[in-house]
Amino acid sequence: MRWAVYILMAATLASLGPVSAQDGPGPGIYALQSMLRDKAPEIRIKAAEGLGRVGGRQAVLILRRGLNDRDLDVRIAVVEALGFIGGRLSMTVLSEALKDRAPEVRLRAVEALKDAGTVASIPIIQKAFGDQAESVRLHAALMLRKIGHRNGVPVLGRVALNDVSPAVRAAATRHLGKVGVKDRRSVGILARVLEDREAAVRIRAVESLGFLQLPAAAVVLETALADRDAGVRIRATEVMGHVLAKDFE
């Protein structure tokens, strides 16, 4: 019964909305701080969610302690709350979550970084491409596509060329076509990706060239028409038709 009451308290405090800097954090935030140390993980999760709704510097500093929680779901709730609050301090704390022992938390941290800082988070998301878990690297590439800013072009380019996983290289190559529209840097990167040893990656490069809306992309695309793999040649032929008709894929 006690934990149910605490959960109701946390939900009530959270529903009050963010507190302005002028008013200060208020006494309620310290109640949430106490609940973040409760024995029941359900209460700690609700406390993290409440702190995310309250927002502000004090809430971020309290949530930072929750990154060391022994419960996986609590740490995920803390990461999501930091993403909801946003701002540079939240991004700094989220960068610490990229070192969490659980891939699930690191993956959520990448997503929270996208929410917390959009373009400003790109240099931090970049760190996730050094993660051992393929799923985290795939998610980092997806977040750069969702941000959709040209600052992500060189980051995706390096991943497309250098990642050890063909799946990650293919994903980065695919997203490069969306992020790098009308960006000349993308053409040079994709030209090098067309030399990848995996046909699936080269096909993604062909498709991305079809998105760029640049005359130079058509020139590079011609090289794929002579690819050693029939599947690549077929896709290059299809994409070339769209590009020449200015029906960009």
Buried (B, 14 or more C-beta within 10 A) or exposed (E): EEBEEBBEBBEEBBEEEBBEEEEEBBEBBEBBBEBBEBEBBBBBBBBBBBBBBBBBEBBBEBBBEBBEBEBBBBBBBBBBBBBBBBBEBBBBBBBEBBEBEEBBBBBBBBBBBBBBBBEBBBBBBBBBBEBEBBBBBBBBBBBBBBBEEBBBBBBBBBBBBEBEBBBBBBBBBBBBBBBBBEBEEBBEBBBEBBEBEBBBBBBBBBBBBBBBEBEBBBEBBEBBBEBEBEEBBBBBEBBBEBBEEEEBB
